[in-house]
């Protein structure tokens, strides 16, 4: 198998801003997200409630059935 190498990315002229002196190069500023990461967990919460309800129901059924086995 051949060894994988990482490609180096080069800054284009649009990414690099020049200052007054041609010797000094100002690195590009990191791009910030305009909107923050705001996930919607309502389906996950709904599923967790359903799982909890089913688990509790089955657990109660097992306890009730254990009285009939004895």
Secondary structure as UniProt FT lines:
FT   TURN            13..15
FT   STRAND          17..18
FT   TURN            22..23
FT   STRAND          25..26
FT   HELIX           42..69
//
